[in-house]
Amino acid sequence: MKRVYAVATNLFPLWVLAGGALALVKPGVFTWFSGEFITWGLAVIMLGMGITLSIDDFKAVLRVPTGVAAGFAGQYLIMPLLGWGIARLFRLEPAFAVGLILVSCCPGGTASNVVTYLARANVALSVLMTMCSTFGAIVMTPMLTKWLAGTYVPVDAWGLFLSTVKIVLAPLVLGLSLHHFAPRFVKLVLPVAPLVSVLTITMICASIIGASAEALKRAGAALLLAVFSLHTGGFLLGYAFARLLGFNRTDCRTISIEVGMQNSGLGAALAQKHFPQMPLAPLPCALSATFHSVIGSLLAGVWRISASRSDEARTS
């Protein structure tokens, strides 16, 4: 059964892509999953991440500080500036610009750990970077959103901070506590937790796409190209940034994946809660999940083949 869960989890780009496509045709299948459902759904995802963490994981950060620091810097330097620049370049309407900037200011997505595994990159480093950027989001996401999206609309940074604490910090701490004080329960749910996270993010994104289906059709190529450019640029610049700092190829691929993949669900939840005057702001976040999943999976396939060939060359 564990193998079935693992295979289903690894197919997450197909789940997101299929959910988004179905939402465009039959929005009602997903639009009921909105409002508090999205907030609680994201909390479940964060809880799922939290139960995988232990005190040893935090100690491990001290053993690879340069890699974690590089991933953190890339996450909160490259992506926010890229999001702001692309919003300006494509002259997106304010709601789409705010949504794009908000998702670019979010931490790395937990799906990056799956893609890193598929790419045969450094999974341990990926998990540590996701953990650190997620905790960092409590301060960095509100601060950067206020700075960059504040040029389009007034941003309640304090409100964003409180929401991030509730949605991110509280479930993570609860998950960490369960890991230590209820190990039997954690062992029971751990195999299915990643799949639950994948299906939940699919529901969140499909719900938003379904609710904004007509707006998406009207926005057309400009919005799609802007979101595609954000993640393509994130993967490329993340890799280049790591190479510039002297990391080996495996770690460069890991940092590239971590920088290029965002916690789009968090962006969608925050956009929906804090920009009610802009009902279309969550749409770029939903599209973000689809694009980074597909691009990341394609890269993982290429890098996996490359790693296999390198192994064959060494053994021959």
LUMDREN-118755 format. One record per residue (C-alpha): residue number from 1; residue in three letters; x, y, z. Coordinates in nm, 2 decimals. Layout:
<recs>
REC  num  residuo    east   north      up
REC  NUM      ALA       X       Y       Z
...
</recs>
This chain:
<recs>
REC  num  residuo    east   north      up
REC    1      MET    0.00    0.00    0.00
REC    2      LYS    0.29    0.24    0.08
REC    3      ARG    0.41    0.19   -0.28
REC    4      VAL    0.07    0.29   -0.41
REC    5      TYR    0.07    0.60   -0.20
REC    6      ALA    0.42    0.69   -0.32
REC    7      VAL    0.33    0.65   -0.69
REC    8      ALA    0.01    0.85   -0.65
REC    9      THR    0.21    1.13   -0.48
REC   10      ASN    0.48    1.13   -0.75
REC   11      LEU    0.20    1.19   -1.01
REC   12      PHE    0.12    1.53   -0.84
REC   13      PRO    0.18    1.74   -1.16
REC   14      LEU   -0.09    1.53   -1.34
REC   15      TRP   -0.33    1.58   -1.05
REC   16      VAL   -0.28    1.96   -1.06
REC   17      LEU   -0.30    1.97   -1.43
REC   18      ALA   -0.61    1.75   -1.45
REC   19      GLY   -0.78    1.95   -1.17
REC   20      GLY   -0.72    2.28   -1.34
REC   21      ALA   -0.84    2.16   -1.68
REC   22      LEU   -1.16    2.01   -1.53
REC   23      ALA   -1.22    2.33   -1.33
REC   24      LEU   -1.22    2.53   -1.66
REC   25      VAL   -1.49    2.30   -1.81
REC   26      LYS   -1.69    2.22   -1.49
REC   27      PRO   -1.61    2.48   -1.23
REC   28      GLY   -1.89    2.36   -0.99
REC   29      VAL   -1.70    2.04   -0.93
REC   30      PHE   -1.44    2.24   -0.73
REC   31      THR   -1.58    2.58   -0.64
REC   32      TRP   -1.75    2.45   -0.33
REC   33      PHE   -1.40    2.42   -0.18
REC   34      SER   -1.35    2.78   -0.09
REC   35      GLY   -1.32    3.03    0.19
REC   36      GLU   -1.24    2.85    0.52
REC   37      PHE   -1.20    2.52    0.34
REC   38      ILE   -0.89    2.66    0.17
REC   39      THR   -0.75    2.80    0.50
REC   40      TRP   -0.80    2.46    0.67
REC   41      GLY   -0.67    2.27    0.37
REC   42      LEU   -0.35    2.46    0.38
REC   43      ALA   -0.32    2.40    0.76
REC   44      VAL   -0.35    2.03    0.69
REC   45      ILE   -0.06    2.06    0.44
REC   46      MET    0.15    2.24    0.69
REC   47      LEU    0.06    1.98    0.96
REC   48      GLY    0.17    1.71    0.72
REC   49      MET    0.50    1.88    0.68
REC   50      GLY    0.53    1.93    1.06
REC   51      ILE    0.49    1.57    1.15
REC   52      THR    0.80    1.49    0.93
REC   53      LEU    1.02    1.72    1.13
REC   54      SER    1.23    1.65    1.44
REC   55      ILE    1.48    1.84    1.66
REC   56      ASP    1.75    1.66    1.47
REC   57      ASP    1.64    1.83    1.15
REC   58      PHE    1.70    2.17    1.31
REC   59      LYS    2.04    2.05    1.42
REC   60      ALA    2.12    1.93    1.06
REC   61      VAL    2.08    2.29    0.94
REC   62      LEU    2.40    2.37    1.14
REC   63      ARG    2.58    2.10    0.95
REC   64      VAL    2.50    2.24    0.61
REC   65      PRO    2.45    2.61    0.67
REC   66      THR    2.58    2.74    0.34
REC   67      GLY    2.34    2.53    0.13
REC   68      VAL    2.04    2.63    0.35
REC   69      ALA    2.15    2.99    0.35
REC   70      ALA    2.19    2.99   -0.03
REC   71      GLY    1.84    2.84   -0.08
REC   72      PHE    1.69    3.09    0.17
REC   73      ALA    1.86    3.38   -0.01
REC   74      GLY    1.75    3.26   -0.35
REC   75      GLN    1.39    3.21   -0.23
REC   76      TYR    1.35    3.56   -0.08
REC   77      LEU    1.58    3.76   -0.31
REC   78      ILE    1.54    3.61   -0.66
REC   79      MET    1.17    3.52   -0.67
REC   80      PRO    1.02    3.84   -0.51
REC   81      LEU    1.22    4.07   -0.74
REC   82      LEU    1.15    3.85   -1.04
REC   83      GLY    0.77    3.85   -0.96
REC   84      TRP    0.77    4.23   -0.93
REC   85      GLY    0.97    4.27   -1.25
REC   86      ILE    0.75    4.04   -1.45
REC   87      ALA    0.44    4.21   -1.33
REC   88      ARG    0.58    4.54   -1.45
REC   89      LEU    0.71    4.40   -1.78
REC   90      PHE    0.38    4.24   -1.87
REC   91      ARG    0.18    4.54   -1.74
REC   92      LEU   -0.05    4.31   -1.56
REC   93      GLU   -0.37    4.45   -1.42
REC   94      PRO   -0.34    4.53   -1.04
REC   95      ALA   -0.52    4.22   -0.92
REC   96      PHE   -0.30    3.98   -1.12
REC   97      ALA    0.01    4.18   -1.04
REC   98      VAL   -0.06    4.16   -0.66
REC   99      GLY   -0.13    3.79   -0.69
REC  100      LEU    0.19    3.72   -0.88
REC  101      ILE    0.40    3.92   -0.64
REC  102      LEU    0.24    3.76   -0.34
REC  103      VAL    0.31    3.40   -0.46
REC  104      SER    0.67    3.51   -0.55
REC  105      CYS    0.71    3.62   -0.19
REC  106      CYS    0.60    3.28   -0.05
REC  107      PRO    0.83    3.01    0.08
REC  108      GLY    0.93    2.69   -0.11
REC  109      GLY    0.66    2.44   -0.17
REC  110      THR    0.67    2.10   -0.01
REC  111      ALA    0.63    1.95   -0.36
REC  112      SER    0.99    2.06   -0.42
REC  113      ASN    1.10    1.77   -0.20
REC  114      VAL    0.92    1.52   -0.42
REC  115      VAL    1.07    1.68   -0.74
REC  116      THR    1.41    1.68   -0.58
REC  117      TYR    1.37    1.31   -0.51
REC  118      LEU    1.27    1.24   -0.87
REC  119      ALA    1.56    1.44   -1.00
REC  120      ARG    1.80    1.24   -0.79
REC  121      ALA    1.93    1.55   -0.62
REC  122      ASN    2.00    1.63   -0.25
REC  123      VAL    1.67    1.54   -0.08
REC  124      ALA    1.80    1.61    0.27
REC  125      LEU    1.91    1.96    0.17
REC  126      SER    1.57    2.02    0.00
REC  127      VAL    1.38    1.93    0.31
REC  128      LEU    1.60    2.16    0.52
REC  129      MET    1.56    2.45    0.28
REC  130      THR    1.18    2.40    0.26
REC  131      MET    1.17    2.39    0.64
REC  132      CYS    1.38    2.71    0.69
REC  133      SER    1.20    2.91    0.41
REC  134      THR    0.86    2.81    0.56
REC  135      PHE    0.95    2.93    0.90
REC  136      GLY    1.11    3.24    0.75
REC  137      ALA    0.78    3.31    0.57
REC  138      ILE    0.63    3.42    0.89
REC  139      VAL    0.83    3.75    0.86
REC  140      MET    0.96    3.75    0.50
REC  141      THR    0.63    3.70    0.31
REC  142      PRO    0.44    3.99    0.48
REC  143      MET    0.74    4.22    0.47
REC  144      LEU    0.82    4.16    0.10
REC  145      THR    0.46    4.17    0.00
REC  146      LYS    0.42    4.50    0.17
REC  147      TRP    0.73    4.64    0.00
REC  148      LEU    0.66    4.52   -0.35
REC  149      ALA    0.28    4.48   -0.38
REC  150      GLY    0.23    4.80   -0.19
REC  151      THR    0.30    4.99   -0.51
REC  152      TYR   -0.03    4.85   -0.64
REC  153      VAL   -0.26    4.84   -0.34
REC  154      PRO   -0.24    4.91    0.04
REC  155      VAL   -0.11    4.60    0.21
REC  156      ASP   -0.19    4.51    0.57
REC  157      ALA    0.15    4.36    0.67
REC  158      TRP    0.05    4.30    1.03
REC  159      GLY   -0.26    4.11    0.91
REC  160      LEU   -0.06    3.91    0.67
REC  161      PHE    0.18    3.83    0.95
REC  162      LEU   -0.09    3.71    1.18
REC  163      SER   -0.25    3.49    0.91
REC  164      THR    0.09    3.34    0.83
REC  165      VAL    0.14    3.26    1.19
REC  166      LYS   -0.20    3.08    1.21
REC  167      ILE   -0.17    2.90    0.87
REC  168      VAL    0.20    2.81    0.88
REC  169      LEU    0.35    2.83    1.23
REC  170      ALA    0.07    2.68    1.44
REC  171      PRO    0.03    2.36    1.23
REC  172      LEU    0.41    2.32    1.20
REC  173      VAL    0.46    2.34    1.57
REC  174      LEU    0.16    2.10    1.63
REC  175      GLY    0.31    1.86    1.38
REC  176      LEU    0.65    1.88    1.54
REC  177      SER    0.49    1.81    1.88
REC  178      LEU    0.30    1.51    1.75
REC  179      HIS    0.63    1.38    1.60
REC  180      HIS    0.78    1.37    1.95
REC  181      PHE    0.48    1.29    2.17
REC  182      ALA    0.26    1.07    1.95
REC  183      PRO    0.51    0.87    1.74
REC  184      ARG    0.27    0.58    1.69
REC  185      PHE    0.01    0.81    1.54
REC  186      VAL    0.27    0.98    1.32
REC  187      LYS    0.40    0.64    1.20
REC  188      LEU    0.04    0.55    1.11
REC  189      VAL   -0.04    0.86    0.90
REC  190      LEU    0.31    0.94    0.76
REC  191      PRO    0.28    0.72    0.45
REC  192      VAL   -0.04    0.88    0.33
REC  193      ALA    0.04    1.24    0.45
REC  194      PRO    0.22    1.35    0.12
REC  195      LEU   -0.06    1.22   -0.09
REC  196      VAL   -0.32    1.41    0.12
REC  197      SER   -0.11    1.73    0.07
REC  198      VAL   -0.09    1.68   -0.30
REC  199      LEU   -0.47    1.62   -0.33
REC  200      THR   -0.54    1.92   -0.11
REC  201      ILE   -0.33    2.16   -0.31
REC  202      THR   -0.50    2.02   -0.62
REC  203      MET   -0.84    2.11   -0.47
REC  204      ILE   -0.73    2.46   -0.37
REC  205      CYS   -0.59    2.54   -0.71
REC  206      ALA   -0.88    2.39   -0.90
REC  207      SER   -1.13    2.58   -0.68
REC  208      ILE   -0.96    2.91   -0.76
REC  209      ILE   -0.93    2.84   -1.13
REC  210      GLY   -1.29    2.73   -1.15
REC  211      ALA   -1.41    3.04   -0.97
REC  212      SER   -1.21    3.26   -1.20
REC  213      ALA   -1.25    3.06   -1.52
REC  214      GLU   -1.41    3.34   -1.73
REC  215      ALA   -1.15    3.59   -1.61
REC  216      LEU   -0.87    3.35   -1.70
REC  217      LYS   -1.01    3.31   -2.05
REC  218      ARG   -1.03    3.69   -2.08
REC  219      ALA   -0.67    3.74   -1.95
REC  220      GLY   -0.54    3.48   -2.19
REC  221      ALA   -0.18    3.46   -2.29
REC  222      ALA   -0.04    3.76   -2.09
REC  223      LEU   -0.12    3.61   -1.75
REC  224      LEU   -0.02    3.26   -1.85
REC  225      LEU    0.31    3.38   -1.99
REC  226      ALA    0.38    3.59   -1.68
REC  227      VAL    0.33    3.30   -1.44
REC  228      PHE    0.53    3.07   -1.67
REC  229      SER    0.81    3.33   -1.69
REC  230      LEU    0.82    3.36   -1.31
REC  231      HIS    0.89    2.99   -1.25
REC  232      THR    1.11    2.93   -1.55
REC  233      GLY    1.32    3.23   -1.44
REC  234      GLY    1.32    3.09   -1.08
REC  235      PHE    1.46    2.75   -1.19
REC  236      LEU    1.72    2.91   -1.42
REC  237      LEU    1.83    3.18   -1.18
REC  238      GLY    1.83    2.95   -0.88
REC  239      TYR    2.07    2.71   -1.06
REC  240      ALA    2.29    3.00   -1.19
REC  241      PHE    2.30    3.15   -0.84
REC  242      ALA    2.41    2.82   -0.68
REC  243      ARG    2.68    2.77   -0.95
REC  244      LEU    2.81    3.12   -0.89
REC  245      LEU    2.85    3.03   -0.52
REC  246      GLY    3.05    2.72   -0.61
REC  247      PHE    2.80    2.44   -0.53
REC  248      ASN    2.83    2.10   -0.70
REC  249      ARG    2.58    2.00   -0.97
REC  250      THR    2.36    1.80   -0.74
REC  251      ASP    2.32    2.08   -0.49
REC  252      CYS    2.27    2.33   -0.78
REC  253      ARG    1.98    2.13   -0.90
REC  254      THR    1.84    2.11   -0.55
REC  255      ILE    1.86    2.48   -0.50
REC  256      SER    1.71    2.54   -0.84
REC  257      ILE    1.41    2.33   -0.76
REC  258      GLU    1.37    2.49   -0.42
REC  259      VAL    1.38    2.85   -0.56
REC  260      GLY    1.16    2.77   -0.86
REC  261      MET    0.88    2.60   -0.67
REC  262      GLN    0.66    2.81   -0.44
REC  263      ASN    0.40    2.74   -0.18
REC  264      SER    0.12    2.85   -0.41
REC  265      GLY   -0.15    2.73   -0.17
REC  266      LEU   -0.03    2.97    0.09
REC  267      GLY   -0.03    3.25   -0.17
REC  268      ALA   -0.38    3.17   -0.27
REC  269      ALA   -0.51    3.16    0.09
REC  270      LEU   -0.34    3.49    0.18
REC  271      ALA   -0.46    3.66   -0.14
REC  272      GLN   -0.82    3.54   -0.08
REC  273      LYS   -0.82    3.66    0.28
REC  274      HIS   -0.63    3.99    0.26
REC  275      PHE   -0.73    4.12   -0.08
REC  276      PRO   -1.11    4.08   -0.09
REC  277      GLN   -1.13    4.39   -0.30
REC  278      MET   -0.93    4.20   -0.57
REC  279      PRO   -1.12    3.87   -0.62
REC  280      LEU   -0.89    3.78   -0.90
REC  281      ALA   -0.57    3.81   -0.70
REC  282      PRO   -0.56    3.44   -0.60
REC  283      LEU   -0.57    3.33   -0.97
REC  284      PRO   -0.19    3.37   -1.04
REC  285      CYS   -0.13    3.17   -0.73
REC  286      ALA   -0.34    2.88   -0.86
REC  287      LEU   -0.18    2.89   -1.20
REC  288      SER    0.16    2.90   -1.02
REC  289      ALA    0.10    2.55   -0.87
REC  290      THR    0.03    2.41   -1.22
REC  291      PHE    0.32    2.57   -1.39
REC  292      HIS    0.59    2.49   -1.12
REC  293      SER    0.46    2.14   -1.09
REC  294      VAL    0.49    2.07   -1.47
REC  295      ILE    0.82    2.25   -1.52
REC  296      GLY    0.97    2.09   -1.21
REC  297      SER    0.87    1.75   -1.32
REC  298      LEU    1.01    1.79   -1.67
REC  299      LEU    1.34    1.91   -1.52
REC  300      ALA    1.34    1.62   -1.28
REC  301      GLY    1.30    1.38   -1.57
REC  302      VAL    1.59    1.54   -1.76
REC  303      TRP    1.82    1.55   -1.45
REC  304      ARG    1.73    1.19   -1.35
REC  305      ILE    1.83    1.07   -1.69
REC  306      SER    2.15    1.27   -1.67
REC  307      ALA    2.23    1.13   -1.32
REC  308      SER    2.17    0.77   -1.45
REC  309      ARG    2.41    0.82   -1.74
REC  310      SER    2.67    0.96   -1.51
REC  311      ASP    2.64    0.65   -1.29
REC  312      GLU    2.67    0.43   -1.59
REC  313      ALA    2.98    0.61   -1.71
REC  314      ARG    3.15    0.58   -1.37
REC  315      THR    3.08    0.20   -1.34
REC  316      SER    3.18    0.12   -1.70
</recs>
